[in-house]
Amino acid sequence: MLKASTGDGESLSTLGELEIVERIRRQVTARAPLGAGPESSGVVFGIGDDAAVLRSSPGRYLLATCDMLFEGVHFLPGVIPPYDLGRKAMASNLSDVAAMGGQPRFALVSMALPPSTGAEAVTKLYEGLIDEAAEHGATIVGGDVIRSPEGVVINVTVIGDVEEAKLVTRSGARPGDVLLVTGPLGAAAAGLDLLRDDSLRRTVGDQVAERAIAAHHRPVPRFREARLLADLRAVRAMLDISDGLARDAATLARCSGVGARLFWERVPVASVAEAVARAAGKDPVAYALSGGEDYELLLAVGIEDVERVVKTLAESTGRAPLQVGEVIEPAKGLVMAMPDGTERPLEARGFDHFVH
Amino acid sequence: MLKASTGDGESLSTLGELEIVERIRRQVTARAPLGAGPESSGVVFGIGDDAAVLRSSPGRYLLATCDMLFEGVHFLPGVIPPYDLGRKAMASNLSDVAAMGGQPRFALVSMALPPSTGAEAVTKLYEGLIDEAAEHGATIVGGDVIRSPEGVVINVTVIGDVEEAKLVTRSGARPGDVLLVTGPLGAAAAGLDLLRDDSLRRTVGDQVAERAIAAHHRPVPRFREARLLADLRAVRAMLDISDGLARDAATLARCSGVGARLFWERVPVASVAEAVARAAGKDPVAYALSGGEDYELLLAVGIEDVERVVKTLAESTGRAPLQVGEVIEPAKGLVMAMPDGTERPLEARGFDHFVH
């Protein structure tokens, strides 16, 4: 019933992920127009940011976000340990709440499991989910467990909250702002390549391989940085980089109605990503631009606040954020400034789950 | 990695659904003890009721619940129209919030879709989700769309709220209370049997078949009744019947720490369920006891309030709730009083998704 009929023939694989999501967003918001305002529906921002922003008690917003993971699509069967999978599934949602300046509070976990699934593996999976939630102040409060005909499916919903004044969306960037990232990128994507290619793994050696695979299996979202940044109230727009710097910079620009210029030479590449890229004969910058799941933060900061932001993060976390680009007029679009002084269009296409 | 190792060998199919969920509940609550109280974690009730009860603003609780559906397990591929599927997936979650006396506010929808899925079918599915949510005052505020290697998976999370004084849990029933249901049961289960058996469908005739299948595809949760009952403040415990009367009565009794006695003769069977049962040579009461997804409400009411509850619902909705049993001392367990005056243990086993 859900198959494309032979008549109209338009299937998801012809549309692609962004178009599908955009159509759904339009369909949903057509019925609940944002203009209707939080007074009537309680929805301050719906689909389109890291998390939905909802009116709750006076002075505070509720934040809600969810992610679904399917075995074989988002994690490799028999590769990621169940405990790590649990932590990662929870972390990506906690990170979305943190990237809005919020504090995660509650989580709901739905899981489809084949009957052959080992009980011990399920326990480990929940241990990872629970540990990651607890470490960041959240509690699992509900969920669902169902039978899967094939493949594990995990959906995590996280509910958090934020003081109104500390909310940081994706949509406040203005031309002239500086684009910063909280740390080097590409390690998780390099780790995924190593998991897929044994000979590459042998080439880079055990030490690099272990670090890159750890980055893929056990990413460290930047909760502390996000909290510090929200407290500073100096960030105009922020999101966590889960689809790669190029795609997420494009998202931030689109949500803010601005353009963006990245500087090729300043794209910060994790040292393990460089080592793996060398061994694979790839461009290391490509890992940072299109590899997702590092969960570093991308932020737009007014030029007058950059020094304060850099200093605060450097002093509190030991890691100074790195300037990777700048916000430009919308008409200038999305561009990459190359070392030779030329500019090229920023390739914002990351991994599309529906089109291959 | 999630397979049972050959060594310990304990897989989900040997444990069964209730035991799996109970283990997860214990694992989660061991880390976030209920005794810690809402002051620290914000969790008033976690796993175990229709929805989690969370501390939000003074005088109000936040409610959160989710359900996952997998094609082939919870709905039949190519049978339920996408629009109906959307409405049903949303309705079951809205119903969980309503069954706690709450008002649904926000929904998040995650969906795994095979690339071959038709774009039109996805639009219809969301139309159903949106219509059902809007009809009951809720807005879709977020979600996720991912690729599925095979089969559609839908997860709906609903967030609602309730005045503290109007919260109705599953855990307040006391011995002596009367057990009521808001309407006849079994139609949805009869509809499912018809969808699985063409010859049975021919036997019962088009008119009965259409009504039973409609009950299965387009259940009508009792939002209005739930609201009226919450306003009355006369209900000690309530839940929506999604697993069949026997299993859900057992759940209510377990959550309240009491026993329950149902009266065989008073189990209300929907007329279409009776017609289908006759044609199938089944006991019609079995449909009502073990067939789920009717979404009528089961409630425990103090004997002094029964008249008021019955009168209010009858006058406001035109349907008087039906007395199906009574709450008894915990030591007396779960029993069915038969027409001949004997009692037998209540078979609380509904459909187990993991054990067949």
Interface residues (C-beta under 8 A of the other chain):
Chain A: M1 L2 K3 A4 S5 D8 E10 S11 L12 S13 T14 L15 E17 I20 V21 R23 I24 Q27 V28 R31 A32 S41 G42 V43 G46 I47 A51 A52 L54 S56 S57 P58 L62 A64 T65 C66 D67 M68 L69 F70 E71 G72 V73 H74 P77 G78 V79 I80 P81 P82 R105 F106 L108 S110 M111 A112 L113 P114 P115 S116 T117 G118 A119 E120 A121 V122 T123 L125 Y126 E127 I130 A134 T139 I140 V141 G142 G143 D144 V145 I146 R147 S148 P149 E150 G151 V152 V153 N155 T157 I159 H353 F354 V355
Chain B: M1 L2 K3 A4 S5 D8 E10 S11 L12 S13 T14 L15 E17 I20 V21 R23 I24 Q27 V28 R31 A32 S41 G42 V43 G46 I47 A51 A52 L54 S56 S57 P58 L62 A64 T65 C66 D67 M68 L69 F70 E71 G72 V73 H74 P77 G78 V79 I80 P81 P82 R105 F106 L108 S110 M111 A112 L113 P114 P115 S116 T117 G118 A119 E120 A121 V122 T123 L125 Y126 E127 I130 A134 T139 I140 V141 G142 G143 D144 V145 I146 R147 S148 P149 E150 G151 V152 V153 N155 T157 I159 H353 F354 V355
